[in-house]
Each structure stands twice: as structure tokens, then as C-alpha cells.
Amino acid sequence: MAEVKVKLFANLREAAGTPELLLSGEKIIDILLSLTDKYPVLKELIFEKGGEKCEDPVLCGSINILINGNNVRHLEGLETFLTDSDEIGILPPVSGG
């Protein structure tokens, strides 16, 4: 398992009460599940709402997950493998004007 730095931005940072943390996992999905276990309030912000019995979590369309600056949607999605020292950024939608 890889140990990776996870950086949270905007409302995700506020909800978790921390800007970054270290988590271990083999794939992105493992990290996201560990993160939402540790901070349950993040589950509804990161994953699509589904039935309680949903076995395969689906990433919200508006959430961007970056590994070392590369969007996982352009890699293997939630099944993207991780290596030690990877840095993950989780970014919610941002608006402004």
C-alpha cells in the first residue's frame, strides 16, 4: 500500500477541519473510502447520492481528483493505482465572478 498526501480544498477543507492528511491505499478509491470513513461529512460531497446498499461508489461529476496534477478521469478513474509519495488533490466545484 502506498502512503500518500491528500490535500483538501474549499468546502471539503472546511468540512474536514484540515487542509491535508496522510492516508494509505492501493488505489484512489481506497483513499476516498478511508477519507470518508474518517470524515463522514465528506461522503455526500465526494460521492453521488445513491441507495444505502450502493456497493460501487460513484464520484460526483463536479469533484475533481488530481494525482500529481493529473486528473484521474484521464487516467484509470477511481481504479488508478498509487505509489508512495503521490500527492492527491480533491477539488470541489468553484464559482465566482
N, C-alpha and C positions, 0 to 999 in steps of 0.2 A: 504494500500500500504506500501511496505517495503522501507526504505531508506537504500541504500547500497553504499559501497565504490567501485568504479570502477578504476582499475589500468590498464594503457595502457603501452605497451612495444614496443621497437624498432621503426619502421617506423610509427606505429599508434601514439605513443607518440609525435614524431616529427611533424606529420601532424596536430594533435590537439593542439600542443604547451603546453601541460600539462601532467604530469605523472599520475595524479589521480584526481577524482572528485566524488562528491556525487550525486546520482540520485535516483529517486523514481519510483517504478513499482511493479506490482504484479508477473510478470514472466520475464524470461530472454529476451524474445522478446520485452517486453515493454521497458526495459533498453536499448537494442540495438537501438530501434527506436528513443528513446529520445536522445541517444548519437549521432546518425546520423542526427537528426534534428538540434542538437546544433552544430555539426561539419560535414557539408555535405560532405566534402572531404573523410571522413571515410566510407561513404556508399559503394563506389566502392572497398574499401579494405576489408570490412567485409562481404558483401553480393555478391552472384553470380550476374553477369550481366544478366539482362532479359529485357523484354519489359517494357516500361514506365507504362503500366497498370497492372503490376505484383502485385497481391494482397497479396500473401503469400511469403514474402522474404525468400530466402534460404541462409543459412550460407555457405560461401566459404569453400571448402573442406580442405584448408590449414590453416584456422584460428582455433585456439583452445580457447574455453571459459571455464574457470575454476571457480567453485563456492567453496570457502573454500578449494581449492586444488583438487576438483573433477571435471573431465571433464564432461560437460553437455551431451556429446554424450553417456555417460554411465548412465545418469540419464534420464530425460524426454525431452532432447534436448532443443529447444527454448521455450518449454511449461513448463519448470521447474519452480516451484513456489519459491519465495524468502521470506526470513524473515529479520526483522531488524537486522542489524549488519553483514549480509552476506558480504563477500568480493569477488568481481568478478575480475578476471584477463583475459585480452584479449591479446592473443599472436599470432603474425603473424608467418609465417614460418621463420626459422632461418637457415642460412647456414654458413659454414666456413670451415676452414681447418687448 
